[in-house]
Amino acid sequence: MTKNASAADTGEPNTASIEFRIKPGVAWINGGAVGNAKTVSLTSAEAAYDLALGRISPASKPEPAEWKRSGAPDG
């Protein structure tokens, strides 16, 4: 891979881990129990399913407003 080519340009998978915040009440992320963890590190591919369901959000962004309104556990 050249310096200017990204993983998307070459078809190579992006294996860089990203820190995600776990929605309160969620017990499982990416097929694994999270216990009392508040964050989890996943690749983009690993995070896709739980991200689409709203169970996680990027830790680098503010907590989703809908998480504050939700009173029921999801997981």
N, C-alpha and C positions, 0 to 999 in steps of 0.2 A: 504494500500500500504506500502510495506516495504521500508526501507531507500535506498536500492540498486535498487529498481524497478523504472522504469520510467513510465510515462503515456502510452507510446507505448507498454510496456511490459504487462500492465494490461488491455489494451483496453479502458482505461479512456480517454476522450477527453482532449487535451492540451488547457487550458483556459488562459494561461499566455499571457498578452498583449505584443506586439512587436511594436516598433515605426518604421513607414515607411515614407519615403520621397514621396511626391506627385509630379508626373511629371507636369511641367508647362503646363498650358492650360487645365488640367483635371478638370472638374466641379463636378463630382460625383464619390464617392468611396463607395463600399459596400452598394449601394442603398441610400446613403445620400449625400446631397450637401456639398461640402467642403469649399465654399466661398473663402476666401483669405488664407486659411491654407496652410502651407508648409509641415506639417507632420500630420500623423494620427496614433492612436494606435489601433491595431487590433489583434485578435488571428490568429493563422496560418490558421484556417478554414475560417475565415472571409476574410483574405487577399488573399486566393488562386486564385480566379477568376481575380481580378485586377492585381495581381502579374504576372499571366500567360499572361495577355494582355500588360504588360509593363507599366501600369499606375502608379505603385508604386514600390519602391525598399527599401530594409532595410536601415534605417537611419544610421546604424552602418557601412555601406560600402560606398565607394565613389559613387558619382552620376554616373549613366551609361553614357558612352561616347556618345551613340546614342541620348540621350536627348539633348545634346549640339548641335547636327547637325539638329535636328528636328525643323522646323519652324512652322508647322501646329499644332493647338490645337487638342487634342485627348480626347474626353470625352463625 
